[in-house]
Amino acid sequence: MTQSLAFKMAIRPFGDSALLVDIDAGSSDASSDIVMALDSQILRQRTRGITQTTPSYNSLLVCFEPDQVQHSALQNEIHAIANTINVKDIPEGNQWSLPACFDEPYALDRTALETELSRDWQSIVDCFCATEYRVHAVGFLPGFTYLGNLPDALHCNRLRDPRATVPASSIAIAGTQAGIYPFDSPGGWRIIGRLPFTVFQTQADPPALFQANDRIRFEAVTPEVFEALEQRPIASLTKQATRR
């Protein structure tokens, strides 16, 4: 017997050519499960007029062509799809085990985090690497990876004055989340380490390496290993790092 999913859903216009579907299933992970399942079903049914969907923690942005479908008709169709989804519709993402260096100069906020969290650096790194993170959303910057499940012990404040430039592939934490910066950009999250490869390539399909609902674990490596991995082709690194 297929298990149904219990949740509350609200749909509202988001401009002239999009709907925002808000989901409340009682917790962040449960709501994310519903979002992923709904997104999967909408894409599978190739609902007329839809041009793009963007899943997030507890919402799904559905973009559409106004000349092909009206707000009201699309809302009704989304409601109908939502009434049929079940646990089998929750897609499985990729499982990643990523090498990362948490030593200086890659850990830009080491000293500040040791002070704020009242922990030595090794215990911070051990705690961070002991957790499996879920990709809840990809956005803000193209390819910026939002990771849920950051341990309570690592919750921290953002920088008061954001950096003008955060190096590409930096691993960061802020508030209750972790994240990965896709390319050099301004940012106010606390930088704890870096990956030895890029996570966003414009010419790739898809450009972003990680997708919503992927699972990620980090493995600490020495600066020497990090530098050696930087010299390897990106394709070989990412193939080695992912498994289903």
N, C-alpha and C positions, 0 to 999 in steps of 0.2 A: 504494500500500500504506500502510495506516495505521500510524503508529509507536506502539508500546506504551510505557508508562512504567514504569521500574524504581524500586521503593521498598520500604521496610519499613513495616509498619503494625501498631499495637497498639491494642486497644480495651479500655477499662476502665470500670466503673460510675462515675458521677459523681453520687452521691446516689441517690434512689429513682426519679427520673424523667428521667435523662439519661445519656448515654454520652460519654466523651471519646475521640476518635480521634486518636492520635498518629502523625505521619508523619515518616519519615526518608528523604529522597531524596538525601542527600549534601551539600546546601547549603541555605541559607535560601530563596533564590529558587526552587530546584527543589522543595523541600518545599512552599512556598507554592503553586506550580503544581498540585501534586497535591491539596492541600487545596481549592483553588478548583474543580478539575475534579470532585472527589468531591462537593463541596457542590452544584455545578450538576446533577450526575446524580441525586442524592438528591431534590432539589427537582423536577426534571423528571419523575421517576417517581412523585411524590406518594406516597411510601412511607407505608403505613397507620400511624396513630398518632403520627407525628412532628408536633410543634407548632411547632418553631423550630430553626434551625441558626445557629451563630455561628462563622465562620471566623476563624482567627488565623494567626500566622507558620507554625507547623508542627503545628497541631492543629485539630480541628473538634468543637465541642460540639453534640451532637444531643439535643434535648429531646423527650420523648414522653409520651403518656398511658399510664400503667401498666395501666389497665383495658382498653386496646385492643391492646397488644402487650407481650410479655415481653422482658426484657433479652436472653436467649439468642437468641430469634427475630430480634430487631432486629440483633444482632451478626452473625448469619449472613447477613442480607440486606445489611448494609453490606459484608461481605466479598465477597459475590457481585457487588455493584455495583462495588467496587474492582477486581475482576478483569477488568472490561470497559472501564474508562476508558482513553482514549488522548489524544494531543496535541490532537485536534480538540475534545475536551471542555473544554479550558481556556478559560474565558470571557474576552472582552476587556472591560476596564473603560473608563470615560470617560478621555479625555485632557484635562487641565486646564492652562491657562496663567494664573496668578493674579497680579494686581498686588499688591504688598506694599511697605510702607514700612519701611526698616531704619535710619531716622534717629531720633534722640531727638525726642520722649519715648517712642517706640514700642520702641526697643531698650534695654530696661531693664538688660541685662547687658553692654552694650558694653565698658565699661572693664575689667570682670572678665575677659571673654573675650579681649580684646587681651593682657592679662597672662598668662592661662593658656596660650593658644595661641601666644604670641610672634609675633603677626602684627598688622599694622595693620588697622583696621576695613574699609577698602575691599577689601582682599584677602580678608577673611573673607566679606564679602557677595558678592564676585565668585565665590568658590569655592562658596558655598551655592547661588547662582542658576545655576551652570553644570551642575548635576546634575538628572537626572530622578528623582523619588522615587516609590516604589511604596507604595500604601496596603496595609499588611499586615493591619491590624485596626482596628476601630472599637469603642471600649469604654472601660472604667475609669470615665470619666464618659460619659453618653449623648452620642455624637457626637465624643468625643475621637478624633483621627485619628493613628494610629501610622504613621510613614513610615520605610521602609527605604532603604538606599543612601546614608546620610550619609557624605560623604568622610572618609577616615581623618584628614585634616588638621584636621577639625572635631570629632573625638571629644573630649568634655570631661566633667568631673565635674558631678554635680548640686549644687545649693545645699546647704550644711551645714544651714542653717535655712530651710525652705520659706517662701515668702510666704503671708501670710494670704489675699491676693487677687491672682490673675493676671487681667488684663483679658480679656474675651471676644475671640476671634479672634486671640489672640497666637500667634506662631510661635515654637517653642522647640526647643532641642537638648539632649540629655543622653546620655551614654554613646555608643552607636553609632547612635542613632535621632534623628529629628526628630519633631515633633508639632505639632498645632494644637489649642488650647484652645477648646471650643465655647461656653463662657459664663464669666462671672466665677466663679472658684473658687480654692481653695488650690492651690499647686503648687510643686514644687522644681526644675523644669527651667529652663535658661538661656533667657531671652527675648531674641530677636534682632530681632523685627519684628512687624508686625501686618497683617492683611487688613482692607480697608475694608467688609466685609460679614460677616454672621453665617453660621456653618456649621451651625447647628442651630436648627430652627424646630419647635416642638411641633405646630403645626397642619399642617405640610407632610407629604406622603406620598411618600417616606419622610422622617422628620424630619431625619435626618443628610444633609447635602449630599453628602459623599463616601462611597463604598462600597469594601469590600475589593477589591483588584486594580485600582483606578483608578491612573492615572499623573499626577503633578503636577510642574509646573515653576513657579518663581517669577520674576517680573519686578520689579526694583526701581523704585519710583516716588518722586518727591519728596514732601515733606509737603504741598505745595500741590495736587498731583494727587491725593494720598490724600484730602485734605479734600473735594475736588470729587467724588470717587467715592463718598464716604460719603453724599452727598446724593442719589445716584441710587437708583432702586428696585432692590431686591435681585434681582428676576427679570431685569432687563435686564443686570445685572452678571454673574450666573451664566450666563446664556445666551451672553453674549459670551466668557466664560472657558472654556467647555467645547466640545469637539468629539469626534466618534468617529473 
